[in-house]
Amino acid sequence: MANTSRMTSYQRREQLIEIGRSLFASKGFEAVSVEEIAATAKVSKPIVYEHFGGKEGLYAVVVDREMRALTDTLINALSDPQAHPRQIVERTALALLTYVEENAEGFRVLTRDSPKTDPAGSFNSLLGDISIRVEDILTEAFKRQHLPAKGVPYYAQMLIGMTVYTCQYWADQRKLSKEQLAAHIVNLAWHGLSRMEAKPELRFESDKAAKEAEKQERREIKEIAKRERKAVKEAQSQNNTESPAGQNAEQNTEQGAAGSQDTQAEQQL
């Protein structure tokens, strides 16, 4: 970097942009102050205001540069309409990972908090633009597979969200190379797209499954009640046998049987 005391206006501006990008990436917009930016650059606060009008202006320049770099990267990956759909998925995943690898701080700036004055969030706006292009690609792919295009916008958002959040994780956990991770992303995305169902349904959490579960629960409740009634009857029968009244009845029965035997013996005599 050039000597900070003899920088041209252009060099000073580039220095402040570089410092701002680094601070915004590590701390987020809200946590960074003009004082910190100036102190890191070893200049006075008026210099920062002179070039950018304040923290918001510097942040806007940083984001604009990163947005243009990322947009160009993704548009190039999506630009060949004749490419095989899987090739487009591979190119897009690899292009985004390459951007993250080469512009880690810039990617963190885009995905961290943004000023409240930033309408809808620049990064979200970019993803919205990219999703439109992905929708066009998916629509053509769905037509070839004779699938209804009603869910295409949702599938586009799923693919973009999956890829972006995976990139965010990879930015801090680089245990795989970008080629390896791109292959994993494509593996999940492509095999999901290549086996699409025309009318997808929930198999375990659907209303039908819920009704069957309710029926099973009622059957189990009835079975439990049946076992309980049987147990009560058995207990009552056991109590009757062991009670004094039950024992007297048993003795009377035995005495009656003995008396009957004596009478029969007398008649025989």
Rosetta silent file (secondary structure, phi, psi, omega in degrees, C-alpha in Angstrom):
SEQUENCE: MANTSRMTSYQRREQLIEIGRSLFASKGFEAVSVEEIAATAKVSKPIVYEHFGGKEGLYAVVVDREMRALTDTLINALSDPQAHPRQIVERTALALLTYVEENAEGFRVLTRDSPKTDPAGSFNSLLGDISIRVEDILTEAFKRQHLPAKGVPYYAQMLIGMTVYTCQYWADQRKLSKEQLAAHIVNLAWHGLSRMEAKPELRFESDKAAKEAEKQERREIKEIAKRERKAVKEAQSQNNTESPAGQNAEQNTEQGAAGSQDTQAEQQL
SCORE:     score description
SCORE:     0.000 S_00000001
   1 L     0.000  144.633 -178.209    0.000    0.000    0.000 S_00000001
   2 L   -65.974  160.077  177.800    1.240    3.495   -0.780 S_00000001
   3 L   -59.004  123.498 -174.173    2.597    5.760    1.949 S_00000001
   4 H   -63.229  -21.820 -177.329   -0.492    7.046    3.760 S_00000001
   5 H   -85.314  -12.573 -177.240    0.985   10.566    4.104 S_00000001
   6 H  -128.619   32.061  179.556    1.540   10.989    0.324 S_00000001
   7 L   -77.489  146.581  170.214   -1.462    9.317   -1.232 S_00000001
   8 L   -75.095  169.843  179.361   -3.289   10.808   -4.167 S_00000001
   9 H   -60.419  -40.059  179.122   -7.013   11.403   -3.777 S_00000001
  10 H   -64.705  -44.572  179.656   -7.716    8.216   -5.753 S_00000001
  11 H   -62.516  -41.066  179.303   -5.332    6.163   -3.617 S_00000001
  12 H   -63.413  -42.472  179.592   -6.864    7.524   -0.425 S_00000001
  13 H   -61.458  -45.541  179.657  -10.350    6.675   -1.650 S_00000001
  14 H   -64.622  -36.734  177.560   -9.308    3.114   -2.520 S_00000001
  15 H   -62.577  -45.222 -179.362   -7.627    2.758    0.868 S_00000001
  16 H   -66.035  -36.989  177.533  -10.796    3.801    2.686 S_00000001
  17 H   -64.042  -42.928  179.495  -12.907    1.425    0.573 S_00000001
  18 H   -63.580  -44.480  179.120  -10.576   -1.458    1.404 S_00000001
  19 H   -65.881  -43.539  178.994  -10.630   -0.638    5.117 S_00000001
  20 H   -60.127  -44.612  179.278  -14.393   -0.153    5.105 S_00000001
  21 H   -59.499  -43.142 -179.466  -14.966   -3.505    3.399 S_00000001
  22 H   -64.553  -44.122 -178.993  -12.788   -5.269    5.978 S_00000001
  23 H   -69.818  -43.206  178.726  -14.509   -3.618    8.956 S_00000001
  24 H   -63.167  -36.184 -179.591  -18.040   -4.094    7.600 S_00000001
  25 H   -67.858  -40.416 -174.905  -17.255   -7.754    6.898 S_00000001
  26 H   -84.339  -29.551 -173.590  -15.927   -8.479   10.385 S_00000001
  27 H  -117.500  -21.399 -173.352  -18.317   -6.349   12.472 S_00000001
  28 L    90.873  159.271 -174.635  -21.353   -5.517   10.390 S_00000001
  29 L   -60.747  -48.594 -172.779  -22.583   -2.082    9.357 S_00000001
  30 L   -63.535  -32.424 -174.373  -24.109   -1.000   12.658 S_00000001
  31 L   -83.010   -9.171 -177.712  -21.022   -1.798   14.756 S_00000001
  32 L   -97.250  138.240  179.520  -18.602    0.236   12.623 S_00000001
  33 L  -117.866  160.563  176.274  -18.129    3.973   13.211 S_00000001
  34 H   -61.752  -36.621  178.816  -16.560    6.753   11.164 S_00000001
  35 H   -59.385  -42.807 -179.159  -14.066    7.200   13.991 S_00000001
  36 H   -67.690  -39.706  178.331  -12.899    3.598   13.652 S_00000001
  37 H   -61.626  -47.345 -179.131  -12.606    3.883    9.883 S_00000001
  38 H   -64.446  -42.561 -179.300  -10.548    7.064   10.170 S_00000001
  39 H   -64.105  -40.598  179.499   -8.357    5.651   12.944 S_00000001
  40 H   -65.496  -37.477  179.101   -7.630    2.487   10.971 S_00000001
  41 H   -82.533   -7.579 -178.258   -6.697    4.556    7.919 S_00000001
  42 L    59.435   46.184  175.354   -4.711    6.964   10.128 S_00000001
  43 L  -132.703  173.282  177.465   -6.581    9.976    8.817 S_00000001
  44 L   -85.212  159.765 -179.788   -8.982   12.472   10.344 S_00000001
  45 H   -58.238  -39.285  179.860  -12.753   12.014   10.258 S_00000001
  46 H   -57.145  -27.975  178.379  -13.236   14.927    7.792 S_00000001
  47 H   -64.627  -41.841  178.660  -11.276   12.933    5.190 S_00000001
  48 H   -63.857  -44.231  179.162  -13.854   10.133    5.357 S_00000001
  49 H   -65.426  -34.786 -179.150  -16.707   12.643    5.059 S_00000001
  50 H   -62.769  -40.627 -176.386  -14.933   14.377    2.180 S_00000001
  51 H   -83.993  -34.781 -170.316  -14.783   11.194    0.097 S_00000001
  52 H  -129.592   -7.537 -179.223  -18.050    9.487    1.024 S_00000001
  53 L    78.573   -2.370  179.266  -20.216   11.857    3.049 S_00000001
  54 L   141.512 -174.779 -177.883  -20.202    9.427    5.983 S_00000001
  55 H   -63.087  -40.837 -178.517  -20.347    5.748    6.864 S_00000001
  56 H   -60.777  -41.260  179.490  -23.459    5.123    4.770 S_00000001
  57 H   -64.389  -41.968  178.085  -21.789    6.467    1.639 S_00000001
  58 H   -64.098  -43.439  179.518  -18.729    4.291    2.126 S_00000001
  59 H   -61.354  -41.623 -179.296  -20.898    1.241    2.733 S_00000001
  60 H   -61.560  -39.774  178.980  -22.900    1.951   -0.436 S_00000001
  61 H   -66.440  -44.111  179.146  -19.724    2.052   -2.526 S_00000001
  62 H   -59.774  -48.237 -178.441  -18.444   -1.212   -1.026 S_00000001
  63 H   -64.408  -40.994 -179.392  -21.764   -2.968   -1.639 S_00000001
  64 H   -60.453  -42.569  179.338  -22.061   -1.598   -5.172 S_00000001
  65 H   -64.542  -44.800 -178.550  -18.662   -2.990   -6.116 S_00000001
  66 H   -67.975  -36.542  178.866  -19.381   -6.401   -4.634 S_00000001
  67 H   -63.861  -43.439  179.970  -22.810   -6.511   -6.233 S_00000001
  68 H   -64.891  -41.268  179.503  -21.394   -5.798   -9.668 S_00000001
  69 H   -64.255  -45.242 -178.666  -18.684   -8.433   -9.246 S_00000001
  70 H   -70.173  -39.719  179.306  -21.125  -11.085   -8.041 S_00000001
  71 H   -61.222  -46.823  178.975  -23.771  -10.201  -10.624 S_00000001
  72 H   -59.650  -41.150 -179.318  -21.286  -10.515  -13.481 S_00000001
  73 H   -61.782  -48.045 -176.171  -20.112  -13.861  -12.104 S_00000001
  74 H   -73.924  -39.111  179.496  -23.592  -15.353  -11.850 S_00000001
  75 H   -62.913  -40.273  177.353  -24.956  -13.902  -15.085 S_00000001
  76 H   -61.569  -38.168 -179.762  -22.021  -15.386  -16.997 S_00000001
  77 H   -69.128  -28.150 -176.463  -22.761  -18.778  -15.455 S_00000001
  78 L  -101.552    8.237 -167.673  -26.418  -18.541  -16.475 S_00000001
  79 L   -83.993  -15.327 -175.988  -25.909  -16.959  -19.885 S_00000001
  80 L   -95.680   99.937 -176.822  -25.850  -20.024  -22.172 S_00000001
  81 L   -69.784  -17.075 -178.557  -29.466  -21.016  -22.909 S_00000001
  82 L   -89.866   -6.928 -178.436  -28.328  -24.027  -24.958 S_00000001
  83 L   -69.368  153.335  176.294  -26.326  -25.584  -22.136 S_00000001
  84 L   -64.068  140.501 -178.791  -27.582  -28.743  -20.463 S_00000001
  85 H   -52.805  -39.474  179.033  -29.570  -27.905  -17.294 S_00000001
  86 H   -65.356  -37.812  178.510  -27.130  -29.862  -15.142 S_00000001
  87 H   -62.348  -37.295  178.369  -24.234  -27.952  -16.678 S_00000001
  88 H   -66.234  -42.141  177.703  -25.948  -24.690  -15.728 S_00000001
  89 H   -61.740  -43.397  179.543  -26.402  -25.897  -12.141 S_00000001
  90 H   -63.120  -47.063 -179.113  -22.728  -26.891  -11.991 S_00000001
  91 H   -60.859  -43.350 -177.161  -21.541  -23.589  -13.458 S_00000001
  92 H   -65.614  -46.583  179.375  -23.695  -21.537  -11.108 S_00000001
  93 H   -61.673  -45.175 -178.657  -22.621  -23.390   -7.955 S_00000001
  94 H   -68.080  -36.744  179.287  -18.958  -23.249   -8.937 S_00000001
  95 H   -64.514  -43.925  179.798  -19.178  -19.574   -9.940 S_00000001
  96 H   -65.812  -42.007  178.700  -20.676  -18.555   -6.601 S_00000001
  97 H   -65.693  -35.399  177.174  -18.112  -20.573   -4.652 S_00000001
  98 H   -64.965  -41.701  176.989  -15.310  -19.030   -6.706 S_00000001
  99 H   -60.890  -45.439  179.948  -16.600  -15.567   -5.857 S_00000001
 100 H   -61.364  -41.297 -179.316  -16.716  -16.464   -2.150 S_00000001
 101 H   -64.202  -40.408 -175.613  -13.197  -17.876   -2.327 S_00000001
 102 H   -90.555  -17.378 -177.611  -11.769  -14.798   -4.029 S_00000001
 103 L  -136.144   55.436 -174.946  -13.914  -12.175   -2.273 S_00000001
 104 H   -58.208  -45.388 -179.392  -14.543  -13.557    1.207 S_00000001
 105 H   -65.540  -41.694  179.408  -14.844  -10.129    2.838 S_00000001
 106 H   -61.936  -40.462  179.099  -17.113   -8.834    0.101 S_00000001
 107 H   -64.832  -39.421  178.424  -19.426  -11.835    0.434 S_00000001
 108 H   -65.305  -37.717  177.512  -19.650  -11.307    4.195 S_00000001
 109 H   -60.829  -43.716 -177.378  -20.554   -7.663    3.645 S_00000001
 110 H   -66.719  -33.246 -173.953  -23.387   -8.664    1.317 S_00000001
 111 H   -98.073   -3.054  177.439  -24.807  -11.285    3.660 S_00000001
 112 L   -90.661 -172.439 -179.345  -24.485   -9.369    6.938 S_00000001
 113 L   -63.508  149.296  179.129  -26.761   -6.642    8.297 S_00000001
 114 L  -123.397  163.535  179.611  -27.376   -3.626    6.066 S_00000001
 115 L   -60.224  149.704  178.701  -28.463   -0.040    6.834 S_00000001
 116 L   -64.320  -21.359  179.808  -32.144    0.482    7.535 S_00000001
 117 L   -80.808   -9.374 -179.173  -32.142    2.967    4.652 S_00000001
 118 L   -75.629  109.391 -174.574  -31.128    0.232    2.200 S_00000001
 119 L   -66.134  117.026  174.637  -34.393   -0.534    0.328 S_00000001
 120 L    64.687   -2.953  179.553  -35.232   -4.244    0.484 S_00000001
 121 L    81.660  119.536 -176.069  -31.543   -5.087    0.885 S_00000001
 122 H   -61.117  -42.562 -177.759  -29.208   -5.007   -2.101 S_00000001
 123 H   -65.398  -42.045  177.540  -28.208   -8.650   -1.779 S_00000001
 124 H   -63.166  -35.408  177.338  -31.821   -9.785   -1.576 S_00000001
 125 H   -64.820  -40.722  177.851  -32.564   -7.716   -4.667 S_00000001
 126 H   -62.462  -45.491  179.576  -29.745   -9.457   -6.487 S_00000001
 127 H   -61.677  -35.425  176.806  -31.051  -12.872   -5.460 S_00000001
 128 H   -63.634  -41.536  178.132  -34.471  -11.854   -6.719 S_00000001
 129 H   -64.871  -42.704 -179.693  -33.011  -10.969  -10.121 S_00000001
 130 H   -65.679  -37.537 -178.171  -31.079  -14.234  -10.285 S_00000001
 131 H   -62.953  -31.998  177.985  -34.160  -16.233   -9.290 S_00000001
 132 H   -63.737  -41.905  177.999  -36.005  -14.891  -12.339 S_00000001
 133 H   -65.927  -40.463  178.937  -33.284  -16.285  -14.587 S_00000001
 134 H   -64.785  -37.668  177.435  -33.365  -19.605  -12.736 S_00000001
 135 H   -59.334  -42.245  179.651  -37.154  -19.716  -13.150 S_00000001
 136 H   -61.032  -42.727 -179.640  -36.760  -19.412  -16.921 S_00000001
 137 H   -65.928  -44.718 -179.159  -34.307  -22.314  -16.966 S_00000001
 138 H   -65.790  -36.201  179.583  -36.497  -24.482  -14.733 S_00000001
 139 H   -59.994  -44.357  178.291  -39.591  -23.729  -16.799 S_00000001
 140 H   -65.132  -40.728  179.430  -37.917  -25.112  -19.908 S_00000001
 141 H   -64.704  -39.464  179.629  -36.656  -28.141  -17.990 S_00000001
 142 H   -66.301  -37.336  178.968  -40.136  -28.812  -16.588 S_00000001
 143 H   -62.738  -41.100 -179.805  -41.661  -28.626  -20.057 S_00000001
 144 H   -65.194  -29.576  179.693  -39.257  -31.266  -21.315 S_00000001
 145 L   -95.203    5.834  179.497  -40.266  -33.532  -18.428 S_00000001
 146 L    57.062   44.361  178.884  -43.986  -32.762  -18.921 S_00000001
 147 L  -108.777  146.132  177.317  -44.251  -31.362  -15.409 S_00000001
 148 L   -66.193  139.564 -175.808  -46.578  -28.521  -14.333 S_00000001
 149 L   -90.887    7.853 -176.313  -44.736  -25.214  -13.990 S_00000001
 150 L   -58.386  -38.453 -176.085  -46.903  -23.939  -11.127 S_00000001
 151 L   -91.816    5.228 -175.753  -44.233  -24.575   -8.488 S_00000001
 152 H   -55.358  -46.559 -179.672  -41.265  -23.276  -10.513 S_00000001
 153 H   -57.529  -35.913  179.907  -40.856  -19.965   -8.577 S_00000001
 154 H   -71.468  -41.300  178.668  -40.632  -21.895   -5.306 S_00000001
 155 H   -63.772  -36.788  177.964  -38.141  -24.393   -6.675 S_00000001
 156 H   -62.441  -44.504  178.465  -35.997  -21.508   -7.938 S_00000001
 157 H   -64.194  -38.192  178.884  -35.966  -19.935   -4.473 S_00000001
 158 H   -61.408  -46.357 -178.489  -35.112  -23.307   -2.909 S_00000001
 159 H   -63.537  -44.674 -178.936  -32.116  -23.799   -5.186 S_00000001
 160 H   -66.738  -46.534 -179.920  -30.814  -20.276   -4.647 S_00000001
 161 H   -61.119  -44.514  179.118  -31.374  -20.350   -0.888 S_00000001
 162 H   -58.382  -45.460 -176.661  -29.727  -23.746   -0.529 S_00000001
 163 H   -69.041  -44.796 -177.167  -26.675  -22.624   -2.487 S_00000001
 164 H   -64.317  -46.342 -178.379  -26.285  -19.221   -0.821 S_00000001
 165 H   -69.921  -30.838  174.164  -26.577  -20.508    2.746 S_00000001
 166 H   -65.822  -39.296  177.462  -24.218  -23.364    1.979 S_00000001
 167 H   -64.558  -38.400  177.330  -21.726  -20.793    0.695 S_00000001
 168 H   -61.388  -42.725  178.279  -22.111  -18.800    3.899 S_00000001
 169 H   -65.383  -43.134 -177.984  -21.274  -21.893    5.930 S_00000001
 170 H   -66.154  -29.295 -179.709  -18.357  -22.774    3.655 S_00000001
 171 H   -58.939  -28.676  179.947  -16.923  -19.263    3.968 S_00000001
 172 H  -109.011  -15.469 -177.209  -16.062  -20.100    7.599 S_00000001
 173 L  -128.363   74.427 -174.130  -15.780  -23.915    7.404 S_00000001
 174 L   -90.217   66.668  178.018  -13.636  -24.738    4.383 S_00000001
 175 L   -86.744  -14.018  176.570  -13.142  -28.439    4.963 S_00000001
 176 L  -118.293  151.856  173.026  -13.973  -29.166    1.316 S_00000001
 177 L   -71.766  163.837 -179.437  -12.537  -27.652   -1.837 S_00000001
 178 H   -64.147  -33.223  178.008  -14.890  -25.509   -3.894 S_00000001
 179 H   -66.689  -41.795  178.845  -15.031  -28.265   -6.529 S_00000001
 180 H   -64.031  -45.402 -179.209  -15.988  -30.872   -3.930 S_00000001
 181 H   -66.329  -40.246  177.503  -18.664  -28.653   -2.401 S_00000001
 182 H   -58.978  -39.798  178.598  -20.025  -27.717   -5.826 S_00000001
 183 H   -63.879  -38.455  177.967  -20.352  -31.434   -6.584 S_00000001
 184 H   -66.408  -42.440  179.054  -22.327  -31.952   -3.346 S_00000001
 185 H   -61.827  -46.407 -179.863  -24.640  -29.039   -4.154 S_00000001
 186 H   -64.510  -38.062  179.997  -25.227  -30.348   -7.670 S_00000001
 187 H   -57.717  -47.532 -179.858  -25.769  -33.869   -6.337 S_00000001
 188 H   -70.736  -46.316 -176.232  -28.643  -32.743   -4.127 S_00000001
 189 H   -68.162  -48.047 -173.631  -30.107  -30.219   -6.553 S_00000001
 190 H   -69.430  -45.875 -178.429  -29.843  -32.238   -9.740 S_00000001
 191 H   -67.360  -27.416  173.340  -31.048  -35.576   -8.447 S_00000001
 192 H   -69.201  -43.656 -178.646  -33.959  -33.782   -6.838 S_00000001
 193 H   -70.105  -32.575 -176.156  -34.839  -32.027  -10.101 S_00000001
 194 H   -79.227   -9.739  179.780  -34.396  -35.135  -12.224 S_00000001
 195 L  -123.668   37.070 -177.960  -36.875  -37.126  -10.132 S_00000001
 196 L   -68.425  141.997  173.887  -39.615  -34.576   -9.755 S_00000001
 197 L   -94.822  140.073 -179.586  -43.154  -35.792   -9.153 S_00000001
 198 L   -64.227  -38.092  179.009  -45.938  -34.169  -11.148 S_00000001
 199 L  -130.783   79.968 -177.908  -48.171  -34.054   -8.056 S_00000001
 200 L   -65.018  141.316  178.593  -45.978  -34.272   -4.950 S_00000001
 201 L  -137.059  153.161  172.544  -47.699  -35.301   -1.731 S_00000001
 202 L   -73.710  133.994 -177.141  -46.692  -35.782    1.870 S_00000001
 203 L   -96.872  -27.033 -176.368  -46.456  -39.484    2.603 S_00000001
 204 L  -116.662  -22.127 -176.762  -46.211  -39.475    6.390 S_00000001
 205 L  -114.433   17.454 -179.154  -47.554  -36.081    7.463 S_00000001
 206 L   -79.582  170.567  176.974  -50.536  -35.795    5.113 S_00000001
 207 H   -61.364  -38.487  179.430  -54.213  -35.586    6.168 S_00000001
 208 H   -61.861  -45.159  179.166  -54.667  -39.187    5.063 S_00000001
 209 H   -65.663  -36.702  179.370  -51.806  -40.326    7.256 S_00000001
 210 H   -64.765  -41.129  178.649  -53.155  -38.242   10.136 S_00000001
 211 H   -64.904  -40.263  178.456  -56.594  -39.859    9.833 S_00000001
 212 H   -64.794  -37.621  177.691  -55.062  -43.316    9.796 S_00000001
 213 H   -64.775  -38.901  177.703  -53.053  -42.423   12.891 S_00000001
 214 H   -63.717  -42.028  178.111  -56.256  -41.283   14.620 S_00000001
 215 H   -61.946  -42.832  179.353  -57.957  -44.583   13.749 S_00000001
 216 H   -63.485  -39.442  178.858  -55.020  -46.523   15.107 S_00000001
 217 H   -63.880  -41.334  178.348  -55.100  -44.479   18.299 S_00000001
 218 H   -64.688  -39.540  177.774  -58.819  -45.200   18.747 S_00000001
 219 H   -62.373  -41.515  179.472  -58.206  -48.910   18.200 S_00000001
 220 H   -65.725  -39.744  178.655  -55.480  -48.895   20.826 S_00000001
 221 H   -63.278  -42.809  178.400  -57.730  -47.054   23.300 S_00000001
 222 H   -63.384  -40.397 -179.928  -60.503  -49.623   22.765 S_00000001
 223 H   -65.344  -40.830  177.923  -58.071  -52.485   23.258 S_00000001
 224 H   -63.225  -44.596  179.237  -56.775  -50.955   26.490 S_00000001
 225 H   -62.228  -39.040  178.786  -60.347  -50.468   27.772 S_00000001
 226 H   -63.126  -43.843  178.719  -61.171  -54.072   26.892 S_00000001
 227 H   -65.141  -37.988  179.565  -58.168  -55.372   28.826 S_00000001
 228 H   -65.514  -42.025  178.498  -59.060  -53.186   31.799 S_00000001
 229 H   -63.482  -39.869  178.517  -62.658  -54.509   31.889 S_00000001
 230 H   -63.595  -41.915  179.891  -61.387  -58.068   31.735 S_00000001
 231 H   -64.664  -38.830  178.866  -58.972  -57.405   34.582 S_00000001
 232 H   -63.779  -44.575  179.486  -61.776  -55.892   36.700 S_00000001
 233 H   -62.097  -42.267  179.188  -64.000  -58.939   36.167 S_00000001
 234 H   -64.076  -39.157  179.262  -61.194  -61.315   37.095 S_00000001
 235 H   -66.384  -41.576  178.717  -60.474  -59.305   40.248 S_00000001
 236 H   -64.086  -41.070  178.740  -64.150  -59.321   41.244 S_00000001
 237 H   -62.998  -40.822  178.783  -64.363  -63.074   40.717 S_00000001
 238 H   -65.909  -39.749  179.901  -61.278  -63.607   42.846 S_00000001
 239 H   -65.695  -40.231  179.308  -62.674  -61.403   45.625 S_00000001
 240 H   -63.118  -36.739 -179.603  -65.964  -63.318   45.689 S_00000001
 241 H   -69.242  -37.119 -175.543  -64.112  -66.597   46.093 S_00000001
 242 H   -87.211  -12.081 -176.035  -61.970  -65.348   48.974 S_00000001
 243 L   -77.435  156.495  178.019  -64.763  -63.505   50.918 S_00000001
 244 H   -55.778  -41.470  179.717  -66.595  -65.125   53.996 S_00000001
 245 H   -62.207  -40.285  179.046  -69.859  -65.170   52.078 S_00000001
 246 H   -66.583  -40.211  179.553  -68.170  -66.949   49.281 S_00000001
 247 H   -66.192  -42.129  178.191  -66.580  -69.434   51.660 S_00000001
 248 H   -60.759  -41.281  179.561  -69.995  -70.116   53.429 S_00000001
 249 H   -63.435  -37.895  179.759  -71.610  -70.673   50.090 S_00000001
 250 H   -67.553  -40.956  179.088  -68.881  -73.111   49.226 S_00000001
 251 H   -65.053  -43.233  179.038  -69.290  -74.922   52.606 S_00000001
 252 H   -59.938  -37.870  178.790  -73.083  -75.117   52.198 S_00000001
 253 H   -64.834  -42.072 -179.693  -72.559  -76.593   48.779 S_00000001
 254 H   -66.946  -41.866  179.820  -70.193  -79.200   50.203 S_00000001
 255 H   -64.630  -39.815  178.963  -72.586  -80.000   53.142 S_00000001
 256 H   -62.233  -38.860  179.930  -75.487  -80.311   50.784 S_00000001
 257 H   -67.472  -38.987 -179.909  -73.549  -82.753   48.685 S_00000001
 258 H   -67.610  -42.261  179.529  -72.621  -84.810   51.798 S_00000001
 259 H   -61.978  -38.552  179.072  -76.255  -84.880   53.040 S_00000001
 260 H   -64.085  -38.308  178.782  -77.409  -86.083   49.686 S_00000001
 261 H   -66.211  -39.283  179.579  -74.894  -88.907   49.811 S_00000001
 262 H   -64.117  -42.953 -179.455  -76.149  -89.962   53.367 S_00000001
 263 H   -61.559  -42.644  179.197  -79.775  -90.034   52.213 S_00000001
 264 H   -62.842  -37.907 -179.447  -78.896  -92.215   49.277 S_00000001
 265 H   -66.046  -40.661 -179.539  -77.039  -94.629   51.612 S_00000001
 266 H   -64.714  -40.002 -179.108  -80.061  -94.904   53.990 S_00000001
 267 H   -64.948  -36.051  179.205  -82.393  -95.671   51.125 S_00000001
 268 H   -67.507  -33.243  178.689  -80.128  -98.455   49.961 S_00000001
 269 L   -71.768    0.000    0.000  -80.198  -99.994   53.486 S_00000001
